């Protein structure tokens, strides 16, 4: 019980930061929906492609926070600080990735059967968000300086503040108010970029004022090597995972407009719920890196119990208020569109309820193995479940064009398979 309480306590600030992220996505989606249906439908593919690109840098260099936690737990404060400095150097060197990704991303977006207007909006949003992706990577590395020490409250507070800034300025940018030269979907991208710049500035100043320990040592070759050796499998796994999800959203975008809007709304609601297991997974990874083998097993049991509680609570919320939340994205002045939207959301609510346990368990099991240093194992499992199973499955489903709910069922099948494979690898590799 003591470990469960400690785990939840460490996870709580990270959960609040994830909730702020989900709330920000929800608010941005609502604002774009009011601006135009085209902007809403273009937002998910454009943003997911940017996340797929930036996730390589975020997950690779962000793993420095886990390395920092292991070294900090072992009493090596100079080594812990050096891991963060090495990650900062690698982050700066990754800047050309975000520049070169622009023309490549346009070509990828053009592979899918969307209208020219939607494609143009997706491309504009994607280009702006590439700058945001670089700042997100920088924030992840700077935040690792504090999460590696178990100081999740400060990181959580800065993250929440950054998203509050985003939600405050997004209406101004999206509406093109106060003489801003951009509006609509481009404005949403610049609002997110500005908010992340604020968060990075706060974290950088805090590190300057509160360095980790008095003793320092120079960054050595093995610091870079450890980040790349352990972090790169996480980065490639994230690209595979999110890249597959981007293709999924692009395929869904080919469906009728009302069904696409319902799917986007369901993702926003699910994103709010996933803040709880995501924060838990981040805390579990940190505590696993700091613990011995017996302590790790107890931590995983505690995390599994918390996931079950989260899932039960979410299903109750869906039963009571799920439909009302999704209908906030509907168009009340268009009866036909609203009717199609409502019928799709009812099916998606049932699927969300089943996914509520399996998706969080995937996150928790992955975090446990990453905390054990088994990043290659996590990559292999995700490659098998995403590339060899899920992507061929939904592309096969695409051939018969069954509609949005059928696509969502393929996502549920992937979550169930990933849970089974990760649980098996936990017994083999997670000791």
C-alpha positions as CSV (number, residue, x, y, z in Angstrom):
1,X,0.0,0.0,0.0
2,X,2.8,2.4,0.8
3,X,4.4,1.9,-2.6
4,X,1.0,2.4,-4.3
5,X,0.5,5.7,-2.5
6,X,4.0,6.8,-3.3
7,X,3.6,5.9,-6.9
8,X,0.3,7.7,-7.2
9,X,1.8,10.7,-5.4
10,X,4.7,10.9,-7.8
11,X,2.4,10.4,-10.8
12,X,-0.1,13.0,-9.7
13,X,1.8,16.1,-11.0
14,X,2.6,14.3,-14.2
15,X,-1.1,13.4,-14.5
16,X,-2.1,17.0,-14.1
17,X,0.3,18.0,-16.9
18,X,-1.2,15.3,-19.1
19,X,-4.7,16.5,-18.3
20,X,-3.6,20.0,-19.2
21,X,-2.3,18.6,-22.5
22,X,-5.6,16.7,-23.2
23,X,-7.7,19.7,-22.1
24,X,-5.6,21.9,-24.5
25,X,-6.2,19.5,-27.3
26,X,-9.9,19.4,-26.5
27,X,-10.2,23.2,-26.4
28,X,-8.2,23.6,-29.6
29,X,-10.4,21.1,-31.4
30,X,-13.6,22.8,-30.2
31,X,-12.2,26.2,-31.4
32,X,-11.2,24.8,-34.7
33,X,-14.7,23.1,-35.0
34,X,-16.3,26.5,-34.5
35,X,-13.9,28.1,-37.0
36,X,-14.7,25.5,-39.8
37,X,-15.2,21.8,-40.2
38,X,-12.4,21.8,-42.7
39,X,-9.9,23.0,-40.1
40,X,-11.1,20.4,-37.6
41,X,-10.8,17.5,-40.0
42,X,-7.3,18.7,-41.1
43,X,-6.0,19.2,-37.6
44,X,-5.6,15.5,-36.6
45,X,-3.6,14.2,-39.6
46,X,-1.4,17.3,-39.7
47,X,-0.6,17.2,-36.0
48,X,-0.1,13.4,-35.9
49,X,2.4,13.6,-38.7
50,X,4.4,16.2,-36.9
51,X,4.3,14.1,-33.7
52,X,5.5,11.1,-35.7
53,X,8.5,13.2,-36.9
54,X,9.3,14.8,-33.6
55,X,8.8,11.7,-31.5
56,X,12.1,10.3,-32.7
57,X,14.0,13.2,-31.0
58,X,11.6,13.5,-28.1
59,X,11.7,9.8,-27.1
60,X,15.4,9.3,-27.8
61,X,16.8,12.4,-26.0
62,X,14.0,12.4,-23.4
63,X,15.2,9.0,-22.2
64,X,18.0,11.0,-20.6
65,X,15.6,11.7,-17.8
66,X,15.4,7.9,-17.0
67,X,19.2,7.7,-17.2
68,X,19.4,10.7,-14.8
69,X,17.0,8.9,-12.4
70,X,19.1,5.8,-12.3
71,X,22.3,7.7,-11.7
72,X,20.6,10.0,-9.2
73,X,19.2,7.0,-7.3
74,X,22.8,5.5,-7.2
75,X,24.1,8.8,-5.7
76,X,26.0,9.8,-8.9
77,X,24.8,13.4,-9.1
78,X,27.6,14.7,-11.4
79,X,26.8,11.8,-13.8
80,X,23.0,12.6,-13.6
81,X,23.6,16.2,-14.5
82,X,26.0,15.2,-17.3
83,X,23.3,13.0,-18.9
84,X,21.0,16.0,-19.2
85,X,23.7,18.2,-20.7
86,X,24.6,15.5,-23.2
87,X,20.9,15.3,-24.2
88,X,20.7,19.1,-24.7
89,X,23.7,19.0,-27.1
90,X,22.0,16.2,-29.1
91,X,18.8,18.2,-29.1
92,X,20.5,21.2,-30.7
93,X,22.1,19.0,-33.3
94,X,18.7,17.5,-34.2
95,X,17.4,20.9,-35.5
96,X,18.1,20.0,-39.2
97,X,15.7,17.0,-38.8
98,X,12.8,19.4,-38.3
99,X,13.8,21.6,-41.3
100,X,14.2,18.6,-43.7
101,X,10.9,17.1,-42.5
102,X,8.8,19.8,-44.1
103,X,9.0,18.7,-47.8
104,X,8.9,15.1,-46.9
105,X,5.8,15.6,-44.8
106,X,4.0,17.3,-47.6
107,X,4.7,14.3,-49.9
108,X,3.3,11.9,-47.2
109,X,0.2,13.9,-46.7
110,X,-0.4,13.9,-50.4
111,X,-0.6,10.1,-50.4
112,X,-4.1,10.0,-48.9
113,X,-7.4,10.7,-50.6
114,X,-8.4,14.0,-49.0
115,X,-9.7,17.1,-50.8
116,X,-7.3,19.8,-52.0
117,X,-8.6,22.2,-49.4
118,X,-8.1,19.7,-46.5
119,X,-4.6,18.8,-47.8
120,X,-3.6,22.5,-48.0
121,X,-4.8,23.0,-44.4
122,X,-3.0,19.9,-43.2
123,X,0.3,21.0,-44.8
124,X,0.2,24.5,-43.3
125,X,-0.6,23.1,-39.8
126,X,2.2,20.5,-40.1
127,X,4.8,23.1,-41.1
128,X,4.0,25.4,-38.1
129,X,4.0,22.5,-35.7
130,X,7.5,21.4,-36.7
131,X,8.9,24.4,-34.8
132,X,6.7,23.3,-31.9
133,X,8.1,19.8,-32.2
134,X,11.7,21.1,-31.6
135,X,10.6,23.1,-28.6
136,X,8.7,20.0,-27.2
137,X,11.9,18.0,-27.5
138,X,13.8,20.7,-25.7
139,X,11.2,20.9,-22.9
140,X,11.3,17.1,-22.5
141,X,15.1,17.2,-22.0
142,X,15.0,20.2,-19.6
143,X,12.2,18.6,-17.6
144,X,14.2,15.4,-17.3
145,X,16.6,17.3,-15.1
146,X,13.9,17.5,-12.4
147,X,11.9,14.3,-13.0
148,X,15.2,12.4,-12.8
149,X,15.4,13.7,-9.2
150,X,11.8,12.8,-8.5
151,X,10.8,16.4,-8.6
152,X,7.7,15.9,-10.6
153,X,5.7,18.7,-9.0
154,X,7.7,21.5,-10.5
155,X,7.7,19.9,-14.0
156,X,4.0,19.3,-13.7
157,X,3.4,22.9,-12.7
158,X,5.4,24.3,-15.6
159,X,3.7,22.0,-18.0
160,X,0.3,23.0,-16.8
161,X,1.2,26.7,-17.0
162,X,2.4,26.3,-20.5
163,X,-0.9,24.7,-21.7
164,X,-2.9,27.3,-19.8
165,X,-1.0,29.9,-21.8
166,X,-1.8,28.0,-25.0
167,X,-5.5,27.8,-24.2
168,X,-5.5,31.5,-23.3
169,X,-3.9,32.7,-26.6
170,X,-5.4,30.1,-28.9
171,X,-8.7,31.9,-29.4
172,X,-6.8,35.1,-30.3
173,X,-4.5,33.3,-32.8
174,X,-7.3,31.1,-34.3
175,X,-9.6,34.1,-34.7
176,X,-6.8,36.3,-36.1
177,X,-7.5,39.0,-33.5
178,X,-5.3,41.9,-32.3
179,X,-3.9,42.4,-35.8
180,X,-2.3,38.9,-36.1
181,X,-1.3,38.0,-39.6
182,X,-2.4,34.3,-39.2
183,X,-5.7,32.7,-38.2
184,X,-7.5,29.4,-38.3
185,X,-5.4,26.3,-38.3
186,X,-2.1,28.1,-38.7
187,X,-3.0,30.3,-35.7
188,X,-3.6,27.2,-33.6
189,X,-0.1,26.0,-34.5
190,X,1.6,29.2,-33.6
191,X,-0.2,29.4,-30.3
192,X,1.1,26.0,-29.4
193,X,4.6,27.0,-30.4
194,X,4.6,30.2,-28.4
195,X,3.3,28.3,-25.3
196,X,6.1,25.7,-25.5
197,X,8.7,28.5,-25.8
198,X,7.4,29.9,-22.5
199,X,7.7,26.5,-20.8
200,X,11.3,26.0,-22.1
201,X,12.3,29.4,-20.8
202,X,11.0,28.7,-17.3
203,X,12.7,25.3,-17.1
204,X,16.0,26.7,-18.4
205,X,16.0,29.5,-15.8
206,X,15.1,27.0,-13.0
207,X,18.0,24.8,-13.9
208,X,20.3,27.7,-13.9
209,X,19.1,28.8,-10.5
210,X,19.0,25.2,-9.0
211,X,21.8,23.1,-10.5
212,X,22.0,19.4,-9.5
213,X,24.6,19.2,-6.8
214,X,27.8,21.2,-6.3
215,X,30.3,19.0,-8.1
216,X,30.3,18.9,-11.9
217,X,32.0,16.8,-14.5
218,X,32.5,17.2,-18.2
219,X,30.2,15.4,-20.6
220,X,31.9,12.3,-21.8
221,X,31.5,10.1,-24.9
222,X,29.8,7.4,-22.9
223,X,27.1,9.9,-21.9
224,X,26.1,10.4,-25.5
225,X,26.5,6.7,-26.2
226,X,24.2,5.6,-23.4
227,X,21.5,8.1,-24.5
228,X,21.6,6.9,-28.1
229,X,22.0,3.2,-27.2
230,X,19.0,3.1,-24.8
231,X,17.0,6.0,-26.1
232,X,17.1,5.3,-29.8
233,X,15.0,2.1,-29.6
234,X,12.4,4.2,-27.7
235,X,12.6,6.9,-30.4
236,X,12.3,4.4,-33.3
237,X,9.4,2.7,-31.4
238,X,7.6,6.0,-31.0
239,X,8.0,6.7,-34.8
240,X,6.6,3.3,-35.6
241,X,3.8,3.7,-33.1
242,X,2.8,7.3,-33.9
243,X,3.6,6.9,-37.6
244,X,1.1,4.0,-37.8
245,X,-1.4,6.1,-35.9
246,X,-0.9,9.0,-38.3
247,X,-1.7,6.8,-41.2
248,X,-4.7,5.6,-39.3
249,X,-6.0,9.1,-38.9
250,X,-5.4,9.9,-42.5
251,X,-7.3,6.8,-43.6
252,X,-10.2,7.8,-41.2
253,X,-10.1,11.3,-42.8
254,X,-11.3,9.7,-46.0
255,X,-14.6,8.8,-44.4
256,X,-17.7,11.1,-44.5
257,X,-17.2,14.5,-42.7
258,X,-19.6,13.8,-39.8
259,X,-18.0,10.5,-39.0
260,X,-14.5,12.0,-39.1
261,X,-15.6,14.8,-36.7
262,X,-17.1,12.1,-34.3
263,X,-13.7,10.2,-34.4
264,X,-11.8,13.4,-33.7
265,X,-14.1,14.2,-30.8
266,X,-13.7,10.7,-29.4
267,X,-9.9,11.0,-29.6
268,X,-10.1,14.3,-27.6
269,X,-12.3,12.7,-24.9
270,X,-10.0,9.6,-24.8
271,X,-7.0,11.9,-24.5
272,X,-8.4,13.4,-21.3
273,X,-8.7,9.9,-19.8
274,X,-5.3,8.8,-21.0
275,X,-3.7,11.6,-18.9
276,X,-4.1,9.4,-15.8
277,X,-2.3,6.2,-17.1
278,X,0.2,8.4,-19.0
279,X,1.2,10.2,-15.8
280,X,1.3,6.9,-14.0
281,X,3.5,5.3,-16.6
282,X,6.0,8.2,-16.5
283,X,6.2,7.9,-12.7
284,X,6.5,4.1,-12.9
285,X,9.5,4.4,-15.3
286,X,11.3,6.8,-12.9
287,X,10.7,4.7,-9.8
288,X,11.6,1.5,-11.6
289,X,14.9,3.0,-12.7
290,X,15.6,3.9,-9.1
291,X,14.5,0.5,-7.6
292,X,16.0,-3.0,-7.1
293,X,14.4,-6.1,-8.6
294,X,12.0,-6.9,-5.7
295,X,10.8,-3.3,-5.5
296,X,10.2,-3.3,-9.3
297,X,7.8,-6.2,-9.0
298,X,5.8,-4.5,-6.3
299,X,5.7,-1.3,-8.3
300,X,4.2,-3.1,-11.3
301,X,1.5,-4.7,-9.2
302,X,0.6,-1.3,-7.7
303,X,0.5,0.2,-11.2
304,X,-1.8,-2.5,-12.5
305,X,-4.2,-2.0,-9.6
306,X,-4.3,1.7,-10.3
307,X,-5.0,1.1,-14.0
308,X,-8.0,-1.1,-13.1
309,X,-9.4,1.7,-10.9
310,X,-8.9,4.3,-13.7
311,X,-10.7,2.1,-16.2
312,X,-13.7,1.6,-13.9
313,X,-14.0,5.3,-13.2
314,X,-13.7,6.2,-16.9
315,X,-16.4,3.7,-17.9
316,X,-18.7,5.3,-15.3
317,X,-18.1,8.8,-16.7
318,X,-18.7,7.5,-20.2
319,X,-22.0,6.0,-19.1
320,X,-23.1,9.3,-17.4
321,X,-21.7,12.0,-19.6
322,X,-19.8,10.6,-22.6
323,X,-22.4,11.4,-25.2
324,X,-22.8,15.0,-24.0
325,X,-19.1,15.5,-24.2
326,X,-18.8,14.2,-27.7
327,X,-21.8,16.1,-28.9
328,X,-20.1,19.4,-28.0
329,X,-18.3,18.9,-31.3
330,X,-21.6,18.6,-33.3
331,X,-23.1,21.2,-35.7
332,X,-26.6,21.9,-34.3
333,X,-27.6,23.9,-37.4
334,X,-27.1,20.9,-39.7
335,X,-29.6,18.2,-38.8
336,X,-28.3,15.6,-41.3
337,X,-24.7,16.0,-40.2
338,X,-25.7,16.0,-36.5
339,X,-27.6,12.8,-37.0
340,X,-24.7,11.0,-38.6
341,X,-22.4,12.4,-35.9
342,X,-24.6,11.2,-33.1
343,X,-25.0,7.7,-34.4
344,X,-21.2,7.3,-34.8
345,X,-20.4,8.6,-31.4
346,X,-22.7,6.1,-29.7
347,X,-20.7,3.2,-31.2
348,X,-17.4,4.9,-30.4
349,X,-18.3,5.3,-26.7
350,X,-18.7,1.5,-26.4
351,X,-15.3,1.0,-28.0
352,X,-13.7,3.6,-25.7
353,X,-15.0,1.7,-22.7
354,X,-13.4,-1.5,-23.7
355,X,-10.1,0.2,-24.7
356,X,-10.0,1.9,-21.2
357,X,-8.1,-1.0,-19.6
358,X,-5.9,-2.3,-22.5
359,X,-4.4,0.9,-23.7
360,X,-3.3,2.0,-20.2
361,X,-1.8,-1.5,-19.6
362,X,0.3,-1.1,-22.7
363,X,1.7,2.2,-21.4
364,X,2.4,0.8,-17.9
365,X,4.1,-2.4,-19.2
366,X,6.2,-0.4,-21.6
367,X,7.2,2.0,-18.9
368,X,8.2,-0.8,-16.6
369,X,10.5,-2.4,-19.2
370,X,12.0,1.0,-20.1
371,X,12.7,1.6,-16.5
372,X,14.5,-1.8,-16.5
373,X,16.6,-0.6,-19.5
374,X,14.8,-3.0,-21.8
375,X,14.1,-0.4,-24.5
376,X,14.9,-2.8,-27.3
377,X,12.3,-5.2,-26.0
378,X,9.7,-2.5,-26.1
379,X,10.6,-1.7,-29.6
380,X,10.4,-5.3,-30.8
381,X,6.9,-5.8,-29.3
382,X,5.6,-2.5,-30.7
383,X,7.0,-3.3,-34.1
384,X,5.3,-6.7,-34.1
385,X,1.9,-5.4,-32.9
386,X,1.9,-2.2,-35.0
387,X,3.8,-2.8,-38.2
388,X,3.1,-6.5,-38.6
389,X,-0.5,-6.6,-37.3
390,X,-2.3,-3.3,-36.9
391,X,-1.2,-1.3,-40.0
392,X,-1.9,-4.3,-42.4
393,X,-5.2,-4.8,-40.5
394,X,-6.7,-1.4,-40.9
395,X,-5.3,-1.0,-44.5
396,X,-7.1,-4.3,-45.3
397,X,-10.3,-2.9,-43.7
398,X,-9.8,0.2,-45.8
399,X,-10.3,-1.8,-49.0
400,X,-14.0,-2.5,-48.0
401,X,-14.6,1.0,-46.6
402,X,-16.8,-0.1,-43.7
403,X,-16.8,3.3,-41.8
404,X,-15.1,4.8,-38.7
405,X,-16.3,2.3,-36.0
406,X,-14.6,-0.6,-37.9
407,X,-11.3,1.3,-38.0
408,X,-11.6,1.9,-34.3
409,X,-12.1,-1.9,-33.6
410,X,-8.7,-2.5,-35.3
411,X,-7.1,-0.2,-32.8
412,X,-8.7,-2.1,-29.9
413,X,-7.4,-5.4,-31.4
414,X,-3.9,-3.9,-31.5
415,X,-4.1,-2.8,-27.8
416,X,-5.2,-6.3,-26.7
417,X,-2.3,-7.9,-28.6
418,X,0.3,-5.5,-27.3
419,X,-0.9,-6.1,-23.7
420,X,-0.5,-9.8,-24.2
421,X,3.0,-9.6,-25.8
422,X,4.3,-7.0,-23.3
423,X,3.1,-9.1,-20.3
424,X,4.9,-12.1,-21.7
425,X,8.1,-10.1,-22.2
426,X,7.8,-8.7,-18.7
427,X,8.2,-12.2,-17.3
428,X,11.2,-13.0,-19.6
429,X,13.0,-9.7,-19.5
430,X,11.7,-7.6,-16.6
431,X,13.2,-9.5,-13.7
